Amino acid sequence: MAVTAHRLAINPHGDQYPDDNTIKEIVLQADGLVAANPDDRHVLIRWTNGTDGEGNLLTQIIHLSGGPGNYHFHTPQVKIHVKELDTLHVLGDYTREQRNKIIILAKAIQFNKKSHVNNCQTWMRDLLAAMVNDGLLSSETFDKIDVDVPLKKRIPELPENSI
């Protein structure tokens, strides 16, 4: 039962709104219009997979979830897009093959899930840098997002006994 509840929290719509083969706009979303706490501003990238019967947009999201000492990456995650006053950066239009490559890059990001010094911004910075290195994102777009959000640079982990 717990696995089912956990799975529903991660991907509440299951396989109802899968990605398709159309070209889609990918957006980086940062919490709020300004960074209330620049060192802990949640960021994610998303694209629209469909619309439900009530007109809600269903978006596939790529992000590191959790918090200090308990981070996780799960895919796929499709959730109702809640229209909030967040900062948005359009990354561009991507094919299905390119979106799949982004997911592969995201899975490959080395990240200490128990970190207390690096966070989702660090993980996203690493993902966007990997996208630049793979030709999926321009360095100009990366630089603008890195400054505007701002994205946190990776720092050395603390020794386990100092937490």
C-alpha positions in Angstrom: 0.0 0.0 0.0 2.8 2.5 0.8 4.4 1.9 -2.5 1.2 2.7 -4.3 0.7 5.9 -2.2 4.3 6.9 -2.9 4.0 6.2 -6.6 0.8 8.3 -6.7 2.6 11.2 -5.0 5.4 11.0 -7.5 3.4 10.5 -10.7 -0.3 10.9 -9.7 -1.6 10.5 -13.3 0.4 7.3 -14.1 0.5 6.6 -17.8 -2.6 8.7 -18.7 -0.6 11.6 -20.1 2.5 10.2 -21.7 5.0 12.3 -23.8 4.4 12.1 -27.5 6.4 12.8 -30.7 5.5 16.4 -31.2 8.0 19.3 -30.8 7.4 20.9 -27.4 8.6 24.1 -25.7 10.6 23.4 -22.6 10.6 25.9 -19.8 12.7 26.3 -16.7 10.5 27.4 -13.7 11.9 28.9 -10.6 9.7 29.5 -7.5 8.4 33.0 -7.2 9.0 36.2 -9.2 12.1 37.0 -7.1 14.3 34.7 -5.0 13.1 35.0 -1.4 16.0 32.8 -0.5 18.5 32.7 -3.4 20.2 29.7 -1.8 17.0 27.6 -1.6 14.8 28.4 -4.6 13.2 25.4 -6.1 13.7 25.0 -9.9 12.4 22.5 -12.4 12.1 22.1 -16.2 8.8 21.2 -17.7 6.8 20.6 -20.9 3.2 20.0 -21.6 2.0 16.4 -22.2 -1.7 17.1 -22.5 -4.9 18.6 -21.1 -7.4 16.8 -18.8 -11.2 16.8 -19.1 -11.3 20.0 -16.9 -8.9 21.9 -19.1 -5.9 21.6 -16.8 -2.5 21.4 -18.4 -0.6 18.2 -17.5 3.1 18.8 -17.5 6.1 16.4 -17.4 8.6 17.8 -14.9 12.3 17.2 -14.4 13.6 18.1 -11.0 15.3 17.0 -7.8 12.7 16.6 -5.1 13.0 16.4 -1.4 15.2 18.5 0.9 18.5 18.6 2.7 19.5 15.0 3.5 16.7 13.5 1.5 16.9 14.3 -2.2 15.4 12.2 -5.0 15.0 12.1 -8.8 12.0 10.3 -10.2 10.9 10.1 -13.8 8.4 10.3 -15.3 6.5 12.8 -13.2 3.4 14.2 -14.8 1.4 16.7 -12.7 -1.2 19.3 -13.2 0.4 22.7 -13.9 -0.5 25.1 -11.2 -0.4 28.6 -12.5 1.6 30.6 -10.0 3.7 33.7 -10.1 7.0 32.0 -10.9 10.0 33.0 -12.9 10.0 31.3 -16.3 12.9 30.9 -18.8 12.1 29.3 -22.1 14.8 26.9 -23.0 13.5 26.3 -26.5 11.6 23.9 -28.7 12.7 20.2 -28.4 11.9 17.0 -30.2 11.0 13.8 -28.4 14.5 12.5 -29.0 16.0 15.6 -27.4 13.6 15.4 -24.4 14.6 11.7 -24.0 18.2 12.8 -24.0 17.5 15.4 -21.3 16.0 12.6 -19.2 19.1 10.5 -19.8 21.3 13.4 -18.8 19.2 14.0 -15.7 19.5 10.4 -14.6 23.3 10.6 -15.0 23.8 13.6 -12.8 26.0 12.5 -9.8 24.4 13.9 -6.7 24.7 13.0 -3.0 21.1 12.4 -2.0 22.0 13.1 1.6 23.6 16.4 0.9 23.1 19.3 3.3 25.2 21.8 1.3 24.1 21.3 -2.4 20.4 21.4 -3.4 18.0 21.2 -6.4 19.6 24.4 -7.8 23.0 22.7 -7.8 21.5 19.6 -9.5 19.7 21.7 -12.1 22.9 23.7 -12.8 24.7 20.5 -13.5 21.9 19.3 -15.7 21.8 22.5 -17.7 25.6 22.4 -18.1 25.3 18.9 -19.4 22.7 20.1 -21.8 25.1 22.8 -23.0 27.9 20.2 -23.4 25.5 18.0 -25.4 24.4 20.8 -27.7 20.9 20.9 -26.3 21.1 24.4 -24.8 23.0 27.5 -25.7 25.7 28.8 -23.3 24.0 32.2 -23.5 20.7 30.8 -22.2 22.6 28.9 -19.5 24.5 32.0 -18.4 21.3 34.1 -18.3 19.5 31.5 -16.1 22.5 31.0 -14.0 22.5 34.7 -13.1 18.8 35.3 -13.0 17.6 32.4 -10.8 20.5 32.3 -9.5 21.7 28.7 -9.7 23.9 27.4 -6.9 27.4 26.1 -7.7 28.4 22.7 -6.4 30.5 22.9 -3.2 32.3 20.1 -1.4 30.2 17.9 0.8 30.5 18.2 4.6 32.0 15.2 6.5 29.1 13.0 7.6 29.8 13.5 11.3 29.5 17.3 11.0 25.8 17.3 10.0 
